[in-house]
Structure formats: structure tokens, C-alpha cells
Amino acid sequence: MSRPKAVPLLDSLPAVPTWVMADRGYTSHVFREHVGCMGARKAFPRQRHEAPVACPDWIYNNRNVVERLWAKLKE
């Protein structure tokens, strides 16, 4: 199940993002489908039972920068 506030947050953006990065907690089928339907590309880690997702390595490898930013903001 996707996070309850993720979809409304994405829908409130002024423009469609090119990429949506998320961690494994956001990998529900419903959330992935929503991101795809809005026209953005997904940069989520795949679940163990899924086929690899086409994502440039530099995007996936640098998502930890975003995760560290959120951790600092939460403090």
C-alpha cells in the first residue's frame, strides 16, 4: 500500500516531474501506476519479485542525497 500523502503531494505540484524517486516503502502497484499515469518516470528500488526497472544509475545511486536531506529536515 502506498503512503497516504504521497499521491496528493504529487498531484499538488505545479508541473509533472520528470522523475519520481522513492524508497522501497513506495513500491506498491497503485503508487507506481499513479506515477506512470501522470507522465513521470519511476526511480524506485524494485521489489524482490519484480523485474528490474529501467532507471539511469546516476539517479538511483544519488537518491541517498534526497534521503539525507529529509532526515535533516525531520530533526
N, C-alpha and C positions, 0 to 999 in steps of 0.2 A: 504494500500500500504506500502511495506517495505521501510526502509530508503535506499536511492540510494547507499551509500558507504558501507553498511553492507555486502552485498554479495561479492564484490571484496575484501574486507578486510578479510573475512573468507577464500576466495579462495587463498589468498596470504600467508596464514600460512604454515609453513614448514611441519606440520603434522595435521591430523584431530583431533580436540579437542574431549575429551570425552564428555563434557557438553558444551552447549552454553547457557549462562544466558542473559536475556534481559528483558526490561520492557514492559509494555502493548503497547507501540508505535511500537514494532517489531512483533506484533502478527498476521500479515497478513498471509493468507493461503500460498501465494507464498514463503514467507520467511521461514515459518515452514516447508514447503515441501523441500526447498533447504537444510535446516539444516538436515532434516531426510535423504535425498538422499546422503548427504556427509558422513553419518555414525555417526553423533554426536547425543547426546540426548538433548532434549529441556528442559530448565528450565525457561519457560515464564509464567507469570500470564495468566490465562485463560480469555477469553472474556465472557461476561455475557451469551451469547447464546451457549457456548461450554460446553462439558462435562469436568469434572476435568481431569487434565493431571497428569499422574504418575510421581512424582518428589520427591526425598527424602526431608523431611522437612529441614534438615540442609543446603542443597544447596539453596533452595528457601529463607529461613529465613536469610541467610548470604549474599544475593546478595546486601544488602544495603551497605556492606563494599566496594564493587566494585563501586557502585553509588557515595559514598562519595569520593573515590579516584579520579574518573573522575571530580567531582565538584572541588576538589583541583587543579587538573591539568589545568582546564579551567581558574582558577584565575590567 
